């Protein structure tokens, strides 16, 4: 994740410890710069992380359709934990810190 963070900083014209040579070296072995590309290719059990994320998102949509909001009672289970993680990554992203939150996810 450090390489991806430094790469993003470099692309934004901000101070970064990554060099063009390091970028070329990493790309020469198939390194993926996007967190989504990496996360979505990793399998956990029978579902990829993308499938797991999409499943939780669908659960959230169903919850909102039923209750009219996304505010969960305390200790409501996996969905509450997932939403908490999404909120945390959103905050980190807004603060310019390393985060798994993507622009596409923030727009959903």
C-alpha positions as CSV (number, residue, x, y, z in Angstrom):
1,X,0.0,0.0,0.0
2,X,2.9,2.3,0.6
3,X,4.0,2.1,-3.0
4,X,0.5,2.9,-4.2
5,X,0.2,5.8,-1.8
6,X,3.5,7.3,-2.9
7,X,2.6,6.7,-6.6
8,X,-0.7,8.6,-6.0
9,X,1.2,11.5,-4.3
10,X,3.6,11.6,-7.2
11,X,0.8,11.7,-9.8
12,X,-0.8,14.6,-7.8
13,X,2.5,16.5,-7.9
14,X,3.0,16.2,-4.2
15,X,6.3,15.1,-2.5
16,X,6.8,11.4,-2.8
17,X,9.6,8.9,-2.2
18,X,8.8,6.9,-5.3
19,X,11.0,7.4,-8.4
20,X,10.4,6.8,-12.1
21,X,12.9,3.9,-11.9
22,X,11.0,2.2,-9.1
23,X,7.7,2.7,-11.0
24,X,9.2,1.0,-14.0
25,X,10.6,-1.8,-11.9
26,X,7.3,-2.5,-10.3
27,X,5.4,-2.3,-13.5
28,X,7.8,-4.7,-15.2
29,X,6.6,-7.4,-12.8
30,X,2.9,-6.7,-13.3
31,X,2.4,-4.5,-10.2
32,X,-1.2,-3.1,-10.1
33,X,-1.4,0.6,-9.1
34,X,-5.1,0.6,-8.4
35,X,-6.3,-0.8,-5.1
36,X,-9.5,-1.9,-6.8
37,X,-7.6,-4.0,-9.3
38,X,-5.7,-5.7,-6.5
39,X,-8.5,-6.1,-4.1
40,X,-10.9,-7.4,-6.6
41,X,-8.5,-10.1,-7.8
42,X,-7.8,-11.5,-4.4
43,X,-10.1,-14.4,-3.4
44,X,-11.3,-15.0,0.2
45,X,-13.0,-18.3,0.4
46,X,-15.3,-18.7,-2.5
47,X,-16.0,-15.0,-3.1
48,X,-13.6,-12.3,-4.4
49,X,-13.4,-9.2,-2.2
50,X,-15.3,-7.4,-5.0
51,X,-18.1,-9.9,-4.7
52,X,-18.1,-9.6,-0.9
53,X,-18.2,-5.8,-1.1
54,X,-21.0,-5.8,-3.6
55,X,-23.0,-8.3,-1.4
56,X,-22.7,-6.0,1.6
57,X,-23.7,-3.0,-0.6
58,X,-26.8,-4.8,-1.7
59,X,-27.6,-5.6,2.0
60,X,-27.2,-1.9,2.8
61,X,-29.6,-1.0,-0.1
62,X,-32.2,-3.5,1.2
63,X,-31.8,-2.2,4.7
64,X,-32.4,1.4,3.5
65,X,-35.4,0.4,1.4
66,X,-36.9,-1.2,4.5
67,X,-36.0,1.3,7.2
68,X,-35.5,4.5,5.2
69,X,-32.0,5.2,6.4
70,X,-28.6,3.6,7.0
71,X,-28.5,4.0,10.8
72,X,-28.1,0.6,12.5
73,X,-28.9,-0.4,16.0
74,X,-25.8,-1.1,18.1
75,X,-24.3,-4.6,17.5
76,X,-26.5,-5.3,14.5
77,X,-23.8,-7.6,13.0
78,X,-21.6,-7.8,9.9
79,X,-23.4,-5.1,7.9
80,X,-22.9,-2.6,10.7
81,X,-19.2,-3.4,10.8
82,X,-19.0,-3.1,7.0
83,X,-20.7,0.3,7.0
84,X,-18.4,1.4,9.8
85,X,-15.4,0.4,7.7
86,X,-16.7,2.2,4.7
87,X,-17.2,5.4,6.8
88,X,-13.7,5.1,8.1
89,X,-12.2,4.7,4.7
90,X,-14.2,7.6,3.4
91,X,-12.9,9.9,6.2
92,X,-9.3,8.8,5.5
93,X,-9.8,9.5,1.8
94,X,-11.2,12.9,2.4
95,X,-8.2,13.7,4.7
96,X,-5.8,12.7,1.9
97,X,-4.7,9.6,3.7
98,X,-4.2,6.1,2.4
99,X,-7.6,4.4,2.0
100,X,-9.4,1.6,0.2
101,X,-12.2,4.0,-0.7
102,X,-12.4,4.8,-4.4
103,X,-14.1,7.6,-6.2
104,X,-16.5,5.2,-7.7
105,X,-17.5,3.8,-4.3
106,X,-17.9,7.3,-2.9
107,X,-20.3,8.2,-5.8
108,X,-22.5,5.1,-5.2
